[in-house]
Structures are given as C-alpha cells and as structure tokens.
Amino acid sequence: MSRLLRIAHSPDPDDAFMFYGLSQGEVTIENFTVQHILEDIETLNQRALKAEFEITAISAHLYPFVANHYWIMRTGS
C-alpha cells in the first residue's frame, strides 16, 4: 500500500530544480506516492503553521514557529 507524501514548494526555478527528479518520475520513493503542491512562499508559510504538509519550503524566519512539526533538510537553508 502506497502512502501519500505531499511536498510543498514554490514554483521558483531553484525549487523546481531541486524537485525536478521527483516531479518528473525520474526519482521514486518506494511505498510513497509523491504529490507536489506549488504555492508562493507566504502561502507556504501560513500552511506550515497549520502543519498541512509532510515536507514544505518555508521562509527561514518561520522555522522557530514550526520546529515542533518540521526539520530542516540537509539540503535546506
């Protein structure tokens, strides 16, 4: 059974580049179905406060407010 993994990020070129392999099916994660959510960073910040996604891009200043729900990825800011 496949689990849903929602990855939320901006449509900006740097985020698009980081997630290209996943979004194009070139990279897969066993037992997960990946769903990409594209939003502007302010919307992602607001939705992160509600812990809506498994993985999300946020502004660096927001992290202390969501640290109980999210970790900074090794490739993150």
N, CA and C atoms as an extended XYZ file, in Angstrom:
231
Properties=species:S:1:pos:R:3:atomname:S:1:resname:S:1:resid:I:1 pbc="F F F"
N         0.836       -1.181        0.000 N   MET     1
C         0.000        0.000        0.000 CA  MET     1
C         0.883        1.248        0.000 C   MET     1
N         0.597        2.167       -0.866 N   SER     2
C         1.383        3.383       -1.033 CA  SER     2
C         0.857        4.487       -0.117 C   SER     2
N         1.783        5.201        0.527 N   ARG     3
C         1.420        6.354        1.353 CA  ARG     3
C         1.629        7.628        0.551 C   ARG     3
N         0.809        8.637        0.835 N   LEU     4
C         0.914        9.923        0.164 CA  LEU     4
C         1.955       10.789        0.862 C   LEU     4
N         2.871       11.343        0.074 N   LEU     5
C         3.888       12.265        0.565 CA  LEU     5
C         3.688       13.582       -0.171 C   LEU     5
N         3.198       14.591        0.545 N   ARG     6
C         2.953       15.897       -0.067 CA  ARG     6
C         4.175       16.777        0.129 C   ARG     6
N         4.731       17.234       -0.985 N   ILE     7
C         5.899       18.110       -0.970 CA  ILE     7
C         5.455       19.467       -1.502 C   ILE     7
N         5.474       20.456       -0.627 N   ALA     8
C         5.017       21.794       -0.996 CA  ALA     8
C         6.229       22.700       -1.189 C   ALA     8
N         6.259       23.370       -2.317 N   HIS     9
C         7.363       24.292       -2.592 CA  HIS     9
C         6.900       25.351       -3.563 C   HIS     9
N         7.719       26.358       -3.735 N   SER    10
C         7.370       27.445       -4.647 CA  SER    10
C         7.662       27.020       -6.087 C   SER    10
N         7.038       27.680       -7.042 N   PRO    11
C         7.335       27.386       -8.445 CA  PRO    11
C         8.614       28.071       -8.937 C   PRO    11
N         9.346       28.714       -8.036 N   ASP    12
C        10.581       29.396       -8.412 CA  ASP    12
C        11.594       28.408       -8.985 C   ASP    12
N        12.482       28.871       -9.866 N   PRO    13
C        13.429       27.970      -10.529 CA  PRO    13
C        14.295       27.140       -9.586 C   PRO    13
N        14.728       27.707       -8.452 N   ASP    14
C        15.590       26.931       -7.556 CA  ASP    14
C        14.841       25.751       -6.946 C   ASP    14
N        13.598       25.952       -6.534 N   ASP    15
C        12.804       24.840       -6.002 CA  ASP    15
C        12.463       23.845       -7.105 C   ASP    15
N        12.105       24.359       -8.270 N   ALA    16
C        11.786       23.469       -9.393 CA  ALA    16
C        12.981       22.576       -9.715 C   ALA    16
N        14.174       23.137       -9.672 N   PHE    17
C        15.390       22.365       -9.935 CA  PHE    17
C        15.593       21.281       -8.881 C   PHE    17
N        15.414       21.642       -7.600 N   MET    18
C        15.639       20.672       -6.515 CA  MET    18
C        14.691       19.483       -6.595 C   MET    18
N        13.466       19.723       -7.022 N   PHE    19
C        12.460       18.666       -7.018 CA  PHE    19
C        12.177       18.095       -8.403 C   PHE    19
N        12.967       18.470       -9.402 N   TYR    20
C        12.735       18.038      -10.779 CA  TYR    20
C        12.666       16.512      -10.907 C   TYR    20
N        13.622       15.820      -10.360 N   GLY    21
C        13.659       14.362      -10.485 CA  GLY    21
C        12.406       13.700       -9.950 C   GLY    21
N        11.942       14.154       -8.794 N   LEU    22
C        10.709       13.606       -8.223 CA  LEU    22
C         9.493       13.982       -9.058 C   LEU    22
N         9.427       15.241       -9.480 N   SER    23
C         8.240       15.698      -10.210 CA  SER    23
C         8.113       15.049      -11.582 C   SER    23
N         9.237       14.632      -12.167 N   GLN    24
C         9.210       14.017      -13.495 CA  GLN    24
C         9.218       12.493      -13.443 C   GLN    24
N         9.197       11.928      -12.242 N   GLY    25
C         9.190       10.475      -12.102 CA  GLY    25
C        10.537        9.824      -12.325 C   GLY    25
N        11.598       10.624      -12.427 N   GLU    26
C        12.950       10.086      -12.612 CA  GLU    26
C        13.494        9.503      -11.316 C   GLU    26
N        12.996       10.017      -10.196 N   VAL    27
C        13.358        9.531       -8.872 CA  VAL    27
C        12.065        9.102       -8.193 C   VAL    27
N        12.069        7.924       -7.604 N   THR    28
C        10.882        7.450       -6.896 CA  THR    28
C        11.249        7.114       -5.456 C   THR    28
N        10.244        7.088       -4.611 N   ILE    29
C        10.419        6.713       -3.212 CA  ILE    29
C         9.522        5.504       -2.976 C   ILE    29
N        10.145        4.388       -2.661 N   GLU    30
C         9.404        3.141       -2.502 CA  GLU    30
C         8.282        3.297       -1.473 C   GLU    30
N         7.118        2.798       -1.835 N   ASN    31
C         5.922        2.801       -0.981 CA  ASN    31
C         5.316        4.180       -0.759 C   ASN    31
N         5.726        5.171       -1.556 N   PHE    32
C         5.150        6.504       -1.440 CA  PHE    32
C         4.681        6.995       -2.802 C   PHE    32
N         3.568        7.682       -2.797 N   THR    33
C         3.107        8.440       -3.946 CA  THR    33
C         3.395        9.901       -3.623 C   THR    33
N         4.156       10.567       -4.479 N   VAL    34
C         4.552       11.953       -4.227 CA  VAL    34
C         3.585       12.898       -4.928 C   VAL    34
N         3.077       13.853       -4.162 N   GLN    35
C         2.217       14.902       -4.708 CA  GLN    35
C         2.923       16.238       -4.489 C   GLN    35
N         3.095       17.010       -5.557 N   HIS    36
C         3.738       18.320       -5.459 CA  HIS    36
C         2.669       19.391       -5.349 C   HIS    36
N         2.850       20.276       -4.395 N   ILE    37
C         1.962       21.419       -4.220 CA  ILE    37
C         2.804       22.658       -4.459 C   ILE    37
N         2.416       23.465       -5.431 N   LEU    38
C         3.153       24.685       -5.770 CA  LEU    38
C         2.382       25.897       -5.265 C   LEU    38
N         3.018       26.667       -4.392 N   GLU    39
C         2.408       27.864       -3.807 CA  GLU    39
C         3.492       28.924       -3.631 C   GLU    39
N         3.077       30.178       -3.508 N   ASP    40
C         4.045       31.220       -3.185 CA  ASP    40
C         4.504       31.019       -1.740 C   ASP    40
N         5.648       31.570       -1.396 N   ILE    41
C         6.269       31.294       -0.098 CA  ILE    41
C         5.421       31.791        1.068 C   ILE    41
N         4.726       32.895        0.923 N   GLU    42
C         3.875       33.380        2.017 CA  GLU    42
C         2.740       32.396        2.295 C   GLU    42
N         2.145       31.849        1.250 N   THR    43
C         1.098       30.838        1.429 CA  THR    43
C         1.674       29.592        2.082 C   THR    43
N         2.865       29.179        1.654 N   LEU    44
C         3.510       28.019        2.272 CA  LEU    44
C         3.794       28.274        3.751 C   LEU    44
N         4.225       29.478        4.088 N   ASN    45
C         4.455       29.821        5.492 CA  ASN    45
C         3.170       29.662        6.302 C   ASN    45
N         2.076       30.203        5.792 N   GLN    46
C         0.800       30.122        6.508 CA  GLN    46
C         0.333       28.677        6.662 C   GLN    46
N         0.499       27.896        5.618 N   ARG    47
C         0.067       26.495        5.676 CA  ARG    47
C         0.988       25.657        6.562 C   ARG    47
N         2.268       26.035        6.637 N   ALA    48
C         3.197       25.331        7.529 CA  ALA    48
C         2.817       25.552        8.989 C   ALA    48
N         2.304       26.718        9.308 N   LEU    49
C         1.856       26.979       10.677 CA  LEU    49
C         0.750       26.013       11.094 C   LEU    49
N         0.023       25.489       10.112 N   LYS    50
C        -1.045       24.511       10.374 CA  LYS    50
C        -0.557       23.078       10.155 C   LYS    50
N         0.740       22.924        9.846 N   ALA    51
C         1.354       21.599        9.613 CA  ALA    51
C         0.579       20.791        8.576 C   ALA    51
N         0.269       21.418        7.441 N   GLU    52
C        -0.550       20.770        6.418 CA  GLU    52
C         0.196       19.759        5.555 C   GLU    52
N         1.522       19.875        5.461 N   PHE    53
C         2.278       19.031        4.542 CA  PHE    53
C         3.338       18.218        5.270 C   PHE    53
N         3.738       17.122        4.654 N   GLU    54
C         4.821       16.316        5.204 CA  GLU    54
C         6.169       17.008        4.995 C   GLU    54
N         6.333       17.651        3.844 N   ILE    55
C         7.557       18.390        3.503 CA  ILE    55
C         7.128       19.717        2.897 C   ILE    55
N         7.750       20.806        3.326 N   THR    56
C         7.390       22.106        2.769 CA  THR    56
C         8.578       23.063        2.785 C   THR    56
N         8.607       23.937        1.822 N   ALA    57
C         9.538       25.064        1.836 CA  ALA    57
C         8.898       26.152        2.694 C   ALA    57
N         9.722       26.858        3.443 N   ILE    58
C         9.258       27.985        4.254 CA  ILE    58
C        10.342       29.051        4.264 C   ILE    58
N         9.993       30.225        4.751 N   SER    59
C        10.991       31.263        4.987 CA  SER    59
C        11.786       30.891        6.230 C   SER    59
N        13.069       31.200        6.236 N   ALA    60
C        13.931       30.843        7.364 CA  ALA    60
C        13.426       31.418        8.684 C   ALA    60
N        12.887       32.630        8.644 N   HIS    61
C        12.423       33.245        9.894 CA  HIS    61
C        11.269       32.481       10.534 C   HIS    61
N        10.540       31.689        9.769 N   LEU    62
C         9.378       30.964       10.287 CA  LEU    62
C         9.761       29.698       11.049 C   LEU    62
N        10.946       29.179       10.797 N   TYR    63
C        11.293       27.870       11.351 CA  TYR    63
C        11.079       27.732       12.862 C   TYR    63
N        11.482       28.683       13.690 N   PRO    64
C        11.256       28.501       15.131 CA  PRO    64
C         9.784       28.275       15.495 C   PRO    64
N         8.886       28.769       14.665 N   PHE    65
C         7.457       28.637       14.942 CA  PHE    65
C         6.885       27.286       14.497 C   PHE    65
N         7.630       26.564       13.664 N   VAL    66
C         7.135       25.269       13.157 CA  VAL    66
C         8.091       24.119       13.473 C   VAL    66
N         9.101       24.389       14.287 N   ALA    67
C        10.126       23.379       14.576 CA  ALA    67
C         9.566       22.138       15.257 C   ALA    67
N         8.413       22.244       15.879 N   ASN    68
C         7.805       21.071       16.502 CA  ASN    68
C         7.170       20.140       15.470 C   ASN    68
N         7.008       20.611       14.227 N   HIS    69
C         6.413       19.801       13.158 CA  HIS    69
C         7.394       19.464       12.034 C   HIS    69
N         8.434       20.276       11.856 N   TYR    70
C         9.324       20.125       10.710 CA  TYR    70
C        10.794       20.147       11.129 C   TYR    70
N        11.614       19.481       10.343 N   TRP    71
C        13.070       19.534       10.483 CA  TRP    71
C        13.631       20.204        9.240 C   TRP    71
N        14.778       20.847        9.386 N   ILE    72
C        15.462       21.402        8.221 CA  ILE    72
C        16.194       20.256        7.533 C   ILE    72
N        15.965       20.123        6.241 N   MET    73
C        16.633       19.068        5.479 CA  MET    73
C        18.096       19.433        5.277 C   MET    73
N        18.926       18.437        5.112 N   ARG    74
C        20.356       18.678        4.911 CA  ARG    74
C        20.606       19.578        3.708 C   ARG    74
N        19.719       19.560        2.735 N   THR    75
C        19.873       20.391        1.545 CA  THR    75
C        19.152       21.721        1.682 C   THR    75
N        18.558       21.976        2.845 N   GLY    76
C        17.783       23.196        3.050 CA  GLY    76
C        18.644       24.376        3.438 C   GLY    76
N        17.971       25.461        3.803 N   SER    77
C        18.661       26.696        4.149 CA  SER    77
C        19.452       26.530        5.421 C   SER    77
